[in-house]
């Protein structure tokens, strides 16, 4: 009588079992972007970006002193109609 095929691929030796368990425990979770899932983001959260701005535009916002990044953000909000 023939043996039924093995239904699971479980390691037979202790080292293979330990390596399989380690890989399972250290597997990085799949990254999902909450915004694409319709989940609300953290209110008031800022995102770090790199943005190239013409020198004269940057000097205009920096001329008024500290807070130039917030002023650029406000100008972009107005331009976006928000």
Secondary structure as GFF3:
##gff-version 3
##sequence-region A 1 82
A	DSSP	alpha_helix	14	25	.	.	.	ID=ss1
A	DSSP	three_ten_helix	34	37	.	.	.	ID=ss2
A	DSSP	alpha_helix	55	62	.	.	.	ID=ss3
A	DSSP	alpha_helix	68	79	.	.	.	ID=ss4
###
